[in-house]
Amino acid sequence: MEDIKSSKPDPYQALRYREFNIFLLLRFAMVFAWSMQFIVIEWEVYSLTKNPLSLGIIGLMEVIPAVGMALFAGHIVDQREKKGLLVKCILGFSVISFGLFLLTWPKVVSGWSSTVILYSIYTLVFFGGIVRSFLGPTIFSLLSLIIPKKVYPNAATWSSSVWQIGAVMGPALAGFSINWIGVHWSMCLVFGFSVLSLIALSQISSKPIINPKIGESIKDSLTEGLTFVFKNKIVLGALSLDMIAVLFGGAVALLPVFAQDILKVGSEGFGILRAAPAVGAFITMLVSAYVPLYQNAGKKLLIAIFVFGLSIILFGFSKYFWLSVFALFLSGLADGISVVIRQTILQLKTPDHMRGRVGAVNSIFVGSSNELGAFESGATAKLMGAVASVIFGGSVTLLTVIVTALKSPTFRNLDLKRDMDEHHKLE
């Protein structure tokens, strides 16, 4: 047997599979489009209302259906063929993005009151939350079907990195495109990326349904999925820790306020602020491909989220544009590391037949916490001001990391090398 310790990890192992490369393009396009759309709509809504609470309501309108439907969606994903289900998700998103494109077109909404436009936007965002409840678990499940198990850790690194890049580059482009071509044509770009993802998906073949319990009742299915997550301390710890960081460290939700009213840098400065985390995430992608993060994963995850909390606090205190940009760059770097480690844990620890349900729980804990974080930031900004809200959120993140490190030695000492070795033995 080949000496595993002496063999060098191949940073491009997963990229040698054609469908995985297509999957990365598909995932990037969807995350990019969704993230860009959220920021464009944030800018439009704040421009209409000048009320930070309205930014929180956007998040609330998406998170209510996303959380409410998530467990049911996870059950459906485990019972259905993944490619066909993903086609329906992308088509649903395309319809919503086209609707928002029309709502931001002056020729279409001419004569409409700002209240009617606002509530129409909220309605489409709500339907988007329903689509997203299915999208996350479906993509998570599809990944495991297009590559062999021995490649999961490397694939998780690339997939997480691409997700992170799309999640920060979409908003970054949104900031610049609002300045260059306006809100309306920015939404046209969003629609274009959704079409691109649909074209990419057509190049992936249909996959078999692995779940041996087809036709299982929803009650039994959901009970099994929730029991697995809440009894697995490593999975539960990773999800909970990241959820708190995103929920309370969501300073980016208030960037329109900082750009327009505090730093006074306008839409162009807004674009630079949104681009700063993208640079950090890009560096994370490059480094994590060559320097695996699975050794001492628990400590690395705790350190990354601690640095994330510090960067959010620094951003809140900053009165200088360049310092704010640096703080957001640091947050992107740290958050990228956190995402890569968390996704690696989920891919290694989740049984194949439960990926839809575990992906659904992941979307509740982490994915939806972005929108809940936006609501928390908007609400606290309304109560205590934008600056105090950001500093408060960063402080809660730091406190959570410290408590986790002290109270959970199992998580703190987590090392995924054994799981890596087991997967390499399959070669």
Sequence and secondary structure as in RCSB ss.txt:
>XXXX:A:sequence
MEDIKSSKPDPYQALRYREFNIFLLLRFAMVFAWSMQFIVIEWEVYSLTKNPLSLGIIGLMEVIPAVGMALFAGH
IVDQREKKGLLVKCILGFSVISFGLFLLTWPKVVSGWSSTVILYSIYTLVFFGGIVRSFLGPTIFSLLSLIIPKK
VYPNAATWSSSVWQIGAVMGPALAGFSINWIGVHWSMCLVFGFSVLSLIALSQISSKPIINPKIGESIKDSLTEG
LTFVFKNKIVLGALSLDMIAVLFGGAVALLPVFAQDILKVGSEGFGILRAAPAVGAFITMLVSAYVPLYQNAGKK
LLIAIFVFGLSIILFGFSKYFWLSVFALFLSGLADGISVVIRQTILQLKTPDHMRGRVGAVNSIFVGSSNELGAF
ESGATAKLMGAVASVIFGGSVTLLTVIVTALKSPTFRNLDLKRDMDEHHKLE
>XXXX:A:secstr
   TTTS   TTSGGGSHHHHHHHHHHHHHHHHHHHHHHHHHHHHHHHH  HHHHHHHHHHHHHHHHHHHHHHHH
HHHHS HHHHHHHHHHHHHHHHHHHHHHT HHHHTT  HHHHHHHHHHHHHHHHHHHHHHHHHHHHHHTTSS GG
GHHHHHHHHHHHHHHHHHHHHHHHHHHHHHTHHHHHHHHHHHHHHHHHHHHTTS       S TT  HHHHHHHH
HHHHHH HHHHHHHHHHHHHHHH  GGGGHHHIIIIIS  HHHHHHHHHHHHHHHHHHHHHHHHHS   TTHHHH
HHHHHHHHHHHHHHHHH  SHHHHHHHHHHHHHHHHHHHHHHHHHHHHHS GGGHHHHHHHHIIIIITHHHHHHH
HHHHHHHHH HHHHHHHHHHHHHHHHHHHHHH HHHHT   HHHHHHHHTT 
